[in-house]
Every structure is written in C-alpha cells, then in structure tokens.
Amino acid sequence: MNAHLASQLDEAAPPPFAARQAKPTRVRYLILAMLFLATTINFADRATMAIAGPEIKKLFNLSPVEMGYIFSAFAWSYMIAQMPGGWLLDRFGSKLTYFCSIMLWSTFTLLQGTVGFFTGGLAVAVLFALRLLVGAAEAPSFPGNSRLTSTWFPTAERGRAVAVFNAAQYFATVLFAPLMGWLVHAHGWESVFYVMGALGILTALLWMRTVYVPKDHPLVNQAEIDYIRQGGAMIDLDDRNPATVRRKLNSWQCVKEMLGNRMLLGIYIGQYSISTLTYFFLTWFPVYLVQERHMTILKAGFVAALPAVAGFIGGILGGVLSDRLLKANCSLAVARKTPIVAGMLLSMSVVACNYVTADWLVVCIMSLAFFGKGLGALGWAVVADTSPKEAAGLSGGLFNTFGNISGITTPIIIGYLLQGTGSFAAALVFIGANAALAIVCYLLVVGPIKRFEFRNSPYQAANN
C-alpha cells in the first residue's frame, strides 16, 4: 500500500530541474537584437553625410558632381573591402571581426566632425579620405550578419531574421534622420558625426559582451542548439578548432566557381539593382527634398523618416510572408522570389513623383516605393540559403561587392543627371529602371534557389 502510494506521488510530482530545462531557450533572438542594433548604427553612420550634405555643400561651395563623388567615397572602399572582409570573417570568426569593424567605422565617423578645422581643398580631401575609411571598416558587417543568421537560425525562421536586421536600415532613418536634422539645425553639421561616432563605440563594447557562437554562449541550452541544428542552422560555421582554422580556402578558385554559377550571378546582379534604391535614399534623397521640393533641412530630416517607416514595415512583412510561404509547402524559390518581385514592382512607382506637385503626394509615393523596397529586401536570406558552408563569408562578401557597386554608380550618375538637366526627373527614372532590372534577374536568370556546392575542394593543401 505504501509502495503504491509512493508510486502515485512520484507520478504526480513535478519533473526534476534538468527535465524542466529541456524547453529551448531563445538566445537566438538576443543575437538578432544585436544584429538589428549594429545595423541601425551602420546605416545611420552612412546617412550622416546625406543629412549634413546640404550644409557641407554650401560651406565648401561644391557642385552636384563633386557632391556625387563625395557621396560615393564610402562605397568605393566598401566594395573593394568586401572580399577581404569576407575572408577575415571566415578566418577569425564573426564576433571578433565584427567588433573591430564597429569600433573602426565609429571612430572614423567621429573624426569626420573635425573636417571643419581644415579649409578649401584640404578639407574636402580629408572628408573624402575619412569616408573611404568608414566604407572599408564597414565591409564585414553585412556578410557578418549573414553568417550569424546562418549560424543561429533554422531555415524556416531565416527569412524573418534577415528581414529584421535588414529593416534596421529604415529604422535608422526613422530614429536618426530627425535627430540628425535637429543636430545640424541646433548645433551645426559637425555634431552629427560626434554623436553618431560615440554611439557606435558604445555599441561595439556591448557587442563583445553579448555575441557568441551557439556552443559558447553562456545563456543558451542544449535544447536550443539541437533545435536550430535540426532546422538547418550551420552552428559549426565559426568553429575555432585549430585543425579547422589551419585549412586555408583557395579564395580565387571559390570566387571563380561562384561567378560561373547562373543562380548566384543572377542574385548578385539583382542585388546591384535593389541597392541602387538604397543608395538613392542614403545619399540624394534629402538633397532632393531640399533642392527639388524646397524644404528646410530640419523639415527634410523629419520628412525623410516617413518613407523609412514604410520601408521598415515592408521589410518585416517581406520576411514574414517568405517564411509563411515556406510553411505552406511552397518551394524555397517561390517563398523568396515572391516578396522580391512584388516589392520591386511597387518600387517602380518612384517615377510617378515626376508628375505630381503636392509635397504630401510626393511623400506618399516615396513611402509606397520604399515599402516595396523593404518588402523585396530578402537578398541576404537568399545568400544564407545559397552560400557554401566552407566559404559563407566569402560568398556574402561577393554578393555585397555587387550590391555596393551601386553605391559608386548611383550617386555619381545622379550627380551628372542633375547637373545636366537641372532636375531630379531623369534620376527617378534611373531608379525605377533598376527596380525593373531586379525583377528580370529573379524571374528569368536565378532559377531554383538551393545551396551552392563547389565542384572541387575549396581548400588549399593543409599546412604541416
């Protein structure tokens, strides 16, 4: 009788502590929060020049073409450093490489506030050089985002995860464009660089305290590790095992094979076109509001935030839609391509701004265009789905190289169009045409979306 009662009590008792811990933790969302924060600071620092640009243009008496080259300085070095940045991520891991990236780009951003101590051509040269350094320092950021997303998130959650950190580019404008516009108005253009640089340095210090690979994170449990591994996360991507680290990638062979793949090449060219919209927003859009629509810089800072809100909402919805299509048993290609194509169709509406005069209608059209741009900003999810495990950083770097060629061409082409025509009409047609090109790439070139595998071993002979 006592034995039977004891048995019943054992069955009714709560499970032991170890069993209660079997529910997966959600540390991956902490990692995603840090990616969101770092990307917000990243894009806010890129946009500092757009907000301060009208005042700098007046101070140094710069032409539209000269401003176009200064706007493009960031992208020259950012593009060139993509492949080395990807190599650094593969060699030293995401945590350390990304920390150094945030610390360096924030320091160079802060130093841009000192350009006012120089005069004439020397001031412009120093500003151009510092923008080059900011671009080079930021190079590992988005490939690092992609690697960490691949490491921490299963395939079925990856679309939303990528959408969240990608939407940070719009959140950066929503949060910081009004702040930076006010800083320029109240404290001068230099204050923008001082404030944003300091915020970035604080973010770098927080990064080192919170970001780890899954196996090393002090807050994660085995249940979450098992869950993300079984869902397709590459949890060993940043394995720092000495035997693994000693194996060196044959980088040029990897690049040659990836560029020779039709699927990847279509994705790369599509990213160039989509990024054209991004760089218009980051460089010439505030100038468009001030010069073409005759707004004050303070008003332009607040107005620029409205399309960014739409872009942020579109970005989140794009990721949610993509993951829901996957859960509805759609193919990976359908789940990723549908938001991209629909988003680019909406982005083409930017051309309609040439045919309206009311400021409120211009803001509505721009908001629709950037909602579409956000909806279609799933390129990094596609990279996480297609990158070879052996060279995930290199693959992300190559993808971002193509994307950021537009950071060079867009400001310069718009500068020449503006100087040649005296208005932004041709520039907006140029932006709409790039949205159309992205649609062509994803519908006619990319084909099925699947993980790329090298035909030959991507590694050089191991060191003895």
N, C-alpha and C positions, 0 to 999 in steps of 0.2 A: 504493500500500500504506500509506504513512504517512498519506495523507489519509483512507483508510478507517479506520485505527486511531484517528485523531483524532476521526473522527465517532462511533465507538463509545464512546470515552471521554467525549465530550460528552453522549451519551445517558445514560451511567451516572452522570454527575456529579450531585451534589445540586442542587436548584433554587436560583437566586440568592436572596439575602436578601429582596428585595422580594416574590418569589413565596411564600416561606415565611411571610410576614406576612399572606397572604390569609385565613388562618383567622380567623374573627370573634373579637374579644376578648369578654369577659364583664363589661364595666364596668356594665351594667345591674343586675347583682347587687350591686355595691357601692352603687349608688343605693338599691336595695331594702333593703340592710342599714341605711343611714342613715334610711330611712323607718321601718323597724322600731324603731330606737333612739329616734328622735324621738317616735314614737307611744307607746312604752313609757314614756318620761318624761312625756308628755302625760297618759296615763291614771293614772300613779302620782300626779301632782300633783292630778288630780281626786279621787283616793281619799284624799288626806291628811285631808280633813275627816271622811270616814267612819270612819277609824281613830282620829283624835283626838276625834271627836264625843262619845263617851260621857264622856270626861273634861271636855270643854268644857261639856257639858250639866250636869254636876254642879257645875262651878266657878261657872257663871253662873245656875244654878237655872232652866234653860229647860224649857218644856213641850214635848210632842211636836209640837204645831202650830208653835211657834216654831222648833224644830229643823228642821221641814219647810221653813219659809221660808228658813232659812239654807242648808240643803242645795240649795234651788232657786236661790239667788242666782247661782251660776255659770251656770246655763242661761238665765236671763233675758237677760243681756248676750251670752252666747254665741250665742243665737238671733238677737237683734237685730242683731248684728255680722256675721252670715253673708253677707248681700248686699254690704255694704261690703267685707268680707274677700275675697269672690269678685271684686269689681271691682278691688281692689288687686292680686290675682294676675294678672288679665288685663292690667292697666295696667303693672305694674312687674316682672312675671315671678315665677316660683316661688321662685328661690333667695333673692333679697333679701327678699321679703315674708315667707317662712317663717323666715329668720334673725331678723328683727325680732320675729316672733311668739314664737319660742322664748325669745329674750332677755327680752322683756317679761313673758311669763307666769311665767318662772322668778324674775324679780325680785319680782313681786307675791306669788308663793308664799312666798319667803323672808321677805318683810315680814309675813306672817301670824303668824310666830313672835313678833312684837313686840306682839301684841294683849294679852298678859299684863301689859304695863306700864300698861294702862288698867283702869278699873273700871266695873262696872254697865252702864247703858245705852250709855255711850260705847264701851266695849269691844265690845259686840255690834254697834253701828253701824259701827265701824271694820272689824270682821271681815266684816260683810255687804258693805261697800264694796270691800274687797280681793278678796272672792270675785267680785264684779261685774267687777273689773278683770282678774282671771285669765280669766274667761269671754270677755271682749271680746278679750283678747290671743290666746287660743287659736283664735279663729274661723277664721283662714285655714288651719288645719292640715290638716283632712281634705279640703277642696277642693284644697289643695296636693298632698296625697297622690294624689288622683285625677288631677290634671293631670300630675304627674311620671310616674305609671303609664302614662297615655295617651301621654306623650312617649317613654318609654324601652322599652315592652313591646309586642310584637305581640299581636294579638287572641288567638291560641292560647295565649299564656303569661300573659294578663292575669288570668285567674281565680286562678291560683296566686299571682301577685304581690300582688293585692289581699288574698287570704286571709292572706298572710304579714304584711303591715302591720296588717291588721285583727285578727289573732290576738295582736298586741302588747298589746291591752287586757287579755287574760287573762294573758299573760306578766308584765305589770306587777304584777298581783296576786300571781302565783306568786313573783316575785322580791322585791317590795317590801312586801307585806302582812305577812309575818313580820318583816321588818326594821323596819317602822314600828311594829308591835306591840311589838317589843322596845325600840325607842327610847322609846315612851311609857312603858313599864314601868320602864326603867332611867334615863332622862334627862328625863322629862317631855314633855308633848304638844308644847311649843314646838320641841323638837329635830327633830321630823318635818319641819316647814316649813323650818328652816335647812338640813338635809341635802338635801332634795329640790330646794330652790331652787338650791343650789350645783351640784348635778349637772346641772341644766338649763342653767345658764350655760356650763358646760364643753361640753355638747352643742352649744350654739349656735356656739361657736368652732370645733368640729370640723366642723360643717355647712358653714361658709364655705370650708373647705379641701378638701372632698370632693365637693360637689354642683355640677354644671354642666348646661347643656343638652347634648344629644348632640354637636352640631357644635363645641362649645367645650371639651369635656372633654379634658384632656391625656393621658389613658390610653386613649381609645377609638381604634379604627382604622376605616377606611372600610368594611371588610367588615361590621363590626357595625352601622354606620349603615345600610348597604344592606339588611342582613337585617331589622332592626326596621322600616325604612320599608316594605319589600315585604310585611311581615306585618301592616301596618295601623297601626303607631305614627305618631302625629302629631308628627314630630320638629321641625316648624317652629312648634309651639304657642307657644313662648316666644321667637319671633323678635323681636329688639330693633331691627329695621330702622326707622330714623326715619320712613320713609314709612308703614310699617305702624302704628307707635305713634300717629301723628297721627290715625288713623282712630278716631273715638270711637263706642262702642256706644250705641245707643238702648236703655238698660237697661230702661226700663219697658215698651217695646214687646216686648223679648225675654221679660221675665217674664210679660207678658200672654199671649203665644203659648204659652209652655211650660205655664202653668197651664191653658190651654184644651185641652191635648192629653190624651186619655184615658189613654194609656200612661204618660206622665210623672206624671199626677196619681195613678194607682194605685200607682206606685213610691213617690211621696212619702208617701202615707198609710200604705203598708206599712212604710216606714222609721220613721214615728212609732210604730207598734205594736211593731216589733222593738226600737227604742231604749228603750221602756218597761222591757224586761227588763234592758237595760244599766244604766239609772239606778237600778233597784231594787238591783242588785248594788253600784253605786258609792256608794249613799247609805245605805239602810236595812238592807242585809244584815248588816253587822257588829253593828248595834244589835239586829237580830232574834236573832242568836246570843247576845248578852249578856243581852238582856231576856227573850226568849221561851224560850231554851234554857239560860239561867243559866250561861253560860261566862264565864270571866275575859277581859279584853281581850287578854291575852297569848295565851291559847288561841284566842280568836276570830280573831286575826291569822293564826295557823297554819292553822286550820280553813278560813278563807276562801280559802286558797290551793288547797285540794283541788278544789272546783268549777272554779276558774280553770284548773287543769291540764287538766281535761276540756274546758273551753271552748277552750283553746289547741289541743288535739288535734283537736277538732271543726272549728275554723276552718281548720286546714291541710287536713284531709280534704275539707272542702267545696270548696276551691279546686281540689284535685287531681281530685275527682270531676267538677266542672264542665268542666275542660279535657279530661279523658278522654272525656266525652260529646261534646264538640266534635270531637275527633279520630275518634270513632266515627261521624261524619257526622250527629249529632243537630243539630237546629236550635238557634240561639242561645237561643231562648226555653226549650226543653226543658233545655238544658245549665245555664242559670242558675236556672230555677224549681225543678227537681227537688231540689237541696240545700236551697233556701229552705223549700219546703213540708214536706219531711221533717224538717228541723230544727225548725220551729215546732210540728209535731205532738209531737216529743219534749219541747219546752219546756213544753207544756201540763201535763206531769207534775208541775210545781211545786205544783199544787193538792193532790197526794197528801200533801204534808208536813203538811196539817191533820189527817190521820188516822193518824199514827204518833207514837210517843213516844220511841223509842230514838234517841239522838243520831247513832249511826253510820248508821242508816237514813235520817235526815234528810239527812245529808251525801251519801249515795249518790243520793238522789232529786234533790237540788240539783245534784249533779255531772251526772246524766243531763240535767236541764233545761238546764244551761249548755253541755253538749256539743252539744245541739240548737241552742242559740242560736248557738254558734260555727259549726256546720255551715251554718246559714242566713244567716250574716253576709256575704252576697255583694252587698249593696246598692251598694257602691262600684264593684264590677265592672260592675254594670248601668249605673251612671252613666257609667263610662268608655266603655261600649258605645253609649250613647244620647245623650251630650252633643253639642250642635253645636260644631264646631270654633271658630267665631267667639266663643263665649261659654262655654267649658268651665268657667272659674272661677265665672261667674255661675250656671251650671247646678248645679255642685256646691254652691254656697252656698245655692241654693234648696232642694235636696234635704236639706241638713243643717239648714236652718231648720225644715223639717217634722219631721225626726228629733228635733231638740232642743227642740221644744215639749214633748215628753215629759219633758225634764229639768226643766221647770217644773211640769207637772201631776203627774208621778209622786210626787215627794217630798211635795208638798202634799196630794194625795188620800190617800196612805198615812198621813200625819200625822193627818188628820181621821178616817180609818177607825180608826186606832189609838187616838186619844183617845176616839172614840165607842163603841168596842166593848171596848177593853182588851186586845185580842189582834191578832195578825197574820193571822188566818184570812181575813177579808174582803180583806185586801191581797193575799194569794196568789191568791185567785180573780180579782181585778182583773188581776194579771199574766198568768194563764192565758188570760183573755178577750182580752187584747191579742195574744197569740200566735195565737189563732183568727182575729182580725180580719186579721192579716197574711196568713194562708192565703187568706182570702176575696179580698183585694186582688189577689194574684198569680194566683189561678186564674180569677177572674171579671171583673176590671177591666183588668189590664195588657194582655193580648193579646200579639201578636207583639212581640219586642224588636228594635229597629232604631235606627239613628242618626237623631235628630230633625233636620229641616231647616226653617228659617224660610220662611214663605210670602213674606215681603217682606225686603228688605235690612235686616240688623240694625244697619247703621251710619248715623250721622248724616252730614250733609254734611261733607266734608273741609275742614279749615282751609286758608286760603290764606296 
